[in-house]
Amino acid sequence: MGRRCLRERTMLRVTFEDGSVIEYRDGEVVEIESHPPRDTPAAGWVRTREYPPEYRRATPLSINVLTVGKRVHTGGGFVKVTSIERV
């Protein structure tokens, strides 16, 4: 039997507007903001500000569709992406 070659997975380093940096595996699923913010509650929307009220909604999507300027729902809330690089 021949040796099996495993393809190394590419990582994506994402930097956010608050200065935080997260490395994701290529193809990993993250929650990306999918609708503009609204001021009234609805099912599936997360409250992100008390006053004036603001609600945001995210959709689970592959990290590969993420672009600079989009917001990702992380443990710290919805944070805007400032740069993406492959490592």
C-alpha positions in Angstrom: 0.0 0.0 0.0 1.2 3.5 -0.8 1.5 6.3 1.6 -1.6 8.4 2.0 -1.1 12.2 1.5 -3.4 14.3 3.6 -4.1 17.8 2.3 -3.2 20.4 4.8 -6.2 22.7 5.5 -5.7 26.3 4.9 -6.5 28.7 7.8 -8.0 32.1 7.4 -7.0 34.9 9.8 -9.8 37.4 10.3 -9.2 40.7 12.0 -12.1 42.7 13.4 -12.7 46.4 14.0 -12.3 45.9 17.8 -8.8 44.6 17.2 -9.6 41.0 17.9 -8.2 38.3 15.6 -9.7 34.8 15.0 -8.2 32.0 12.9 -10.8 29.8 11.1 -10.3 26.6 9.2 -11.0 26.8 5.5 -14.7 25.9 5.0 -15.6 26.4 8.6 -19.2 27.6 9.2 -19.7 31.0 11.0 -22.7 33.2 11.6 -22.5 36.2 9.2 -25.0 39.1 9.4 -27.5 38.5 6.7 -30.0 41.3 7.1 -29.8 45.1 7.9 -30.4 46.0 11.6 -34.0 46.7 12.7 -35.5 48.4 15.7 -38.3 45.9 16.5 -37.9 42.4 17.9 -38.6 39.3 15.7 -38.0 35.6 15.9 -34.3 34.7 15.2 -33.1 38.3 15.8 -30.6 39.2 18.5 -30.8 42.4 20.5 -27.5 44.3 20.1 -28.3 47.6 21.7 -30.7 48.7 24.5 -31.4 52.3 23.5 -32.4 53.0 20.9 -33.2 49.3 20.4 -31.4 47.5 17.7 -31.7 43.9 16.5 -29.5 41.9 14.1 -29.8 38.6 12.4 -27.1 36.2 11.3 -27.1 33.2 9.0 -24.7 30.2 9.3 -22.5 30.3 6.2 -19.1 29.0 5.1 -16.1 31.3 6.1 -15.2 31.3 2.4 -18.0 33.7 1.5 -16.9 36.2 4.2 -15.7 39.6 2.9 -14.3 42.7 4.5 -17.0 45.0 5.8 -19.4 42.2 6.8 -20.3 41.5 10.4 -19.7 38.1 12.1 -21.6 37.0 15.2 -18.8 36.1 17.7 -18.8 35.6 21.5 -18.5 39.4 21.7 -21.5 40.2 19.6 -21.6 41.3 16.0 -18.2 42.6 14.9 -17.2 44.1 11.5 -14.4 42.4 9.6 -11.5 44.7 8.7 -9.1 42.2 7.0 -9.0 38.5 5.9 -5.7 36.7 5.1 -4.8 33.1 4.3 -2.2 31.6 6.6 
